[in-house]
Amino acid sequence: MSKKIFVTGPFGQIGSELVPELQERHGKENVVALGHSYIPEDYDGPLEQGDVRDEDFMNELWEKYEFDEVYHLASILSATGEKKPDLAWDVNMDGLKAILDLARDHDNRVFWASSIAVFGPNTPMDNTPQHTILEPVTMYGVTKVSGELLCQYYHEKYGLDVRGLRYPGLISWKEKPGGGTTDYSVEMFYKAIKGEDYTCFVREDTRLPMMYMEDAIRGTLQLMDADDESIDIRTSYNHSALNFEAKELEEEIKKYYPDFEVEYKPDERQKTADSWPNSVDDSKAREDWDWQPKYDLEKMTEVMIENLEKKLGV
């Protein structure tokens, strides 16, 4: 049976690929997108424009559509959050609580996007456990830790069916990233295909958990499809696919564009990258709802280049 779905942040890097999948599953007319400042002219589907923190507006939406599930993706990301920490706290925390309150009152299932930003320099850096030290050094990370605890609280106190993933750096050809510390991984592809050199804002030996977007979308839907009894984590699951150094990505791209050159000039984002793990242990996701990624570095690079060349007309 089709469900009535509500998506915040529908036109960001994740939402722009998740929404079409939800439309395919539930019918275009059953997926309601909440836009804010940016709305694509060619978007096709039920659309509302407003602020998730506007209580009266949000109550009206619930009365109008009678939602069954919510995918809450709206967020201020890491690099942007360091420039505007007050805004990051306001949007990331007040927005989440508004969604949780409405979902509680209407018995909705909720997906919420967490991040590897919950980790910090005191977290084990290799094969980071599901349950570990969470002492982030960015406002984005602080809001994600706080958000995870808030989600767990709503589940324990109100029985709200809320589920989340600690996304790694996400790599996609469809939408450019929106102000995150792992944006260099996508920017490299664009520069190489355009025949331009690239100045990378992290060191060449910076290793971070990454994931091709198709895996991220599949994992998100797989988590939401899982039986309630199999969900053991109500903060957010570690979610992993591949790990590579910035230099390793450069070398993989050079297999297609041998003349591509990268200069490494770390800026303030290096501190954030250094506080995040080299790899994470997602065995709980594999055990609880049978998570398995499909893309390694080689396959991801091939697909990214193939699709970006078409997109950019190269």
Steps between C-alpha positions, in 0.01 A plus 500: 500500500630845411586732785479876523862616532639835618858600413686800640818610325376331179731687262832449674760239411311214666144616445542557127564127457282365781182680389485336153540158664218576741283623211568175314397298804196691621384701200599855415180637651580345840842659558481857632818706481565792735715756322658799667715747305602286201236322290588353158281634221448152356391329823195283438292404802307645797702791633474729799732788582573610856706458813495175697523709818170680426262319735172625354612431144614149585178415683306610193705265283426202721128580495505543122694185405474257797856372465606143579881535480746786529852527356665791679805603299501879545827599668785751503815300415846501658697766313204736480417431863843619612442830323149534644486295823189672638308422182625140506373449854168669425423310179646164597355479852177701495412353163553145622296552817214647299494189280521262797213675678275478197597140430431408862157661490407329171670162550738537203816308423798737471833480323764747616841556342794492740866504400854387578530856633378361835851363550795704620876487559457277806299242306689187385604589146504156340194276477314741730249303711127562502515593869799723569618844613305781333684830552474694170690822434246666265158649563366266232635205697361636827154526344523147364596351838223699666258396228586132542431520873175688437385231255578227750317694772184527287513128433548406865250749643231508232559181301572700184634284217801713409796368303825654384832449324841650565572582139864512390614741228253461213605507136247578228499627142142629505530789746804687620569477875378778724771609741647185653856406593504209252399717202849465350416144396236628257685817399792289373279331245358826367843659460652195330217467248512873423872470431594720794748449783369484856614650828392261774421638846617188689836319507563225248518238778160596645302176524126518567199268475315561173201358314355523151156655518320201351618291796388772743150514352469123494617477863252769607204322345620163626512635855151647471365173360642291784266347756474706817620204707830486311594864571727500802655848463281809545774761495644427154675204340860515382478481121804418289605396152854608403795691642774673301761772524462814289808399303351157426194666346726723290690197371178316416372801303834521317432160346242687290661846494879450515575874479286586804707674769413562865676738735437443870456815709321413825280773647284520814299198383805278559445523876149368456618219273770403751236462770302244298578127474703325232239224493190396697364165614149458361458139614181588693334618179614184325375284785167675570372574149748328267682808369749433218659770278541443125754765395876496554736782398560362150132446418396831654760692297394334176132584554572857615710579195258336257204698633680831551637493146141473374379768740775744407484422131860377480 
